[in-house]
Amino acid sequence: MFVLLLILIVVLFGLGFVSPLWWVAGAVLVFGVFRYGRDRGVGWRRGSDVGEYRTYRDRRERQDRWDRRYSRQHRARWRREDRRDRERRG
């Protein structure tokens, strides 16, 4: 999908030498990709995904610890794992 979009942009800018209207169409397409493309999985801005994944992973770890702490089954095993986690961290 990204390759096709890139080819379309190059073609539109290439056709701009025939008619400046094609340059405008290419510029609108580039603007749309940068502005709205990320929501649809097409954009080039992927740096913030690392932070989003880190936030997701931290939330999942907190949820897993909460589930282990308050579950009634296998409580001793969860306590051992929590103790190991605390020992690893410091």
C-alpha positions as a Markdown table, in Angstrom:
| # | Residue | x | y | z |
|---|---|---|---|---|
| 1 | Met | 0.0 | 0.0 | 0.0 |
| 2 | Phe | 2.8 | 2.4 | 0.9 |
| 3 | Val | 4.7 | 1.7 | -2.3 |
| 4 | Leu | 1.5 | 2.3 | -4.4 |
| 5 | Leu | 1.0 | 5.6 | -2.6 |
| 6 | Leu | 4.6 | 6.6 | -3.2 |
| 7 | Ile | 4.3 | 5.8 | -6.9 |
| 8 | Leu | 1.1 | 7.8 | -7.2 |
| 9 | Ile | 2.7 | 10.8 | -5.5 |
| 10 | Val | 5.7 | 10.6 | -7.9 |
| 11 | Val | 3.4 | 10.3 | -10.9 |
| 12 | Leu | 1.3 | 13.3 | -9.8 |
| 13 | Phe | 4.4 | 15.5 | -9.4 |
| 14 | Gly | 5.8 | 14.2 | -12.7 |
| 15 | Leu | 2.5 | 15.2 | -14.4 |
| 16 | Gly | 2.9 | 18.6 | -12.8 |
| 17 | Phe | 5.2 | 19.6 | -15.7 |
| 18 | Val | 2.2 | 19.2 | -18.0 |
| 19 | Ser | -0.3 | 21.0 | -15.9 |
| 20 | Pro | 0.3 | 22.6 | -12.5 |
| 21 | Leu | -3.0 | 21.2 | -11.3 |
| 22 | Trp | -1.3 | 17.8 | -10.9 |
| 23 | Trp | 1.2 | 19.4 | -8.6 |
| 24 | Val | -1.7 | 20.7 | -6.5 |
| 25 | Ala | -3.2 | 17.2 | -6.5 |
| 26 | Gly | 0.1 | 15.6 | -5.4 |
| 27 | Ala | 0.6 | 18.2 | -2.7 |
| 28 | Val | -2.9 | 17.5 | -1.3 |
| 29 | Leu | -2.2 | 13.8 | -1.4 |
| 30 | Val | 1.1 | 14.2 | 0.5 |
| 31 | Phe | -0.7 | 16.5 | 3.0 |
| 32 | Gly | -3.4 | 13.9 | 3.5 |
| 33 | Val | -0.9 | 11.1 | 4.1 |
| 34 | Phe | 1.0 | 13.0 | 6.7 |
| 35 | Arg | -2.1 | 14.4 | 8.4 |
| 36 | Tyr | -4.6 | 11.5 | 8.3 |
| 37 | Gly | -2.6 | 8.5 | 7.2 |
| 38 | Arg | -1.5 | 7.3 | 10.6 |
| 39 | Asp | -5.1 | 6.7 | 11.8 |
| 40 | Arg | -5.5 | 4.4 | 8.8 |
| 41 | Gly | -2.2 | 2.6 | 9.1 |
| 42 | Val | -0.6 | 4.3 | 6.0 |
| 43 | Gly | 1.4 | 7.2 | 7.5 |
| 44 | Trp | 5.1 | 7.5 | 7.9 |
| 45 | Arg | 5.2 | 8.7 | 11.5 |
| 46 | Arg | 5.8 | 5.6 | 13.5 |
| 47 | Gly | 8.1 | 6.9 | 16.3 |
| 48 | Ser | 5.2 | 7.3 | 18.8 |
| 49 | Asp | 4.2 | 3.7 | 18.4 |
| 50 | Val | 7.1 | 2.7 | 20.6 |
| 51 | Gly | 5.9 | 4.9 | 23.4 |
| 52 | Glu | 2.4 | 3.6 | 23.0 |
| 53 | Tyr | 3.5 | 0.0 | 23.1 |
| 54 | Arg | 5.6 | 0.7 | 26.2 |
| 55 | Thr | 2.5 | 2.3 | 27.9 |
| 56 | Tyr | 0.4 | -0.7 | 26.8 |
| 57 | Arg | 3.0 | -3.2 | 28.2 |
| 58 | Asp | 3.3 | -1.4 | 31.5 |
| 59 | Arg | -0.5 | -1.3 | 31.9 |
| 60 | Arg | -0.7 | -5.1 | 31.1 |
| 61 | Glu | 2.1 | -5.8 | 33.6 |
| 62 | Arg | 0.2 | -3.8 | 36.3 |
| 63 | Gln | -3.0 | -5.6 | 35.4 |
| 64 | Asp | -1.3 | -9.0 | 35.6 |
| 65 | Arg | 0.2 | -8.2 | 39.0 |
| 66 | Trp | -3.2 | -7.1 | 40.3 |
| 67 | Asp | -4.9 | -10.3 | 38.9 |
| 68 | Arg | -2.2 | -12.5 | 40.5 |
| 69 | Arg | -2.4 | -10.7 | 43.8 |
| 70 | Tyr | -6.1 | -10.9 | 44.2 |
| 71 | Ser | -6.8 | -14.2 | 42.6 |
| 72 | Arg | -7.7 | -17.0 | 45.0 |
| 73 | Gln | -6.1 | -19.8 | 43.0 |
| 74 | His | -2.4 | -20.5 | 43.2 |
| 75 | Arg | -1.8 | -17.6 | 45.6 |
| 76 | Ala | 1.5 | -19.0 | 47.0 |
| 77 | Arg | 2.9 | -19.3 | 43.5 |
| 78 | Trp | 2.0 | -15.8 | 42.6 |
| 79 | Arg | 3.6 | -14.5 | 45.8 |
| 80 | Arg | 6.8 | -16.3 | 44.9 |
| 81 | Glu | 6.8 | -14.8 | 41.4 |
| 82 | Asp | 6.1 | -11.3 | 42.9 |
| 83 | Arg | 9.0 | -11.8 | 45.2 |
| 84 | Arg | 11.3 | -12.8 | 42.3 |
| 85 | Asp | 10.1 | -9.7 | 40.3 |
| 86 | Arg | 11.0 | -7.4 | 43.3 |
| 87 | Glu | 14.4 | -9.1 | 43.6 |
| 88 | Arg | 15.2 | -8.6 | 40.0 |
| 89 | Arg | 14.3 | -4.9 | 40.1 |
| 90 | Gly | 16.5 | -4.0 | 42.9 |
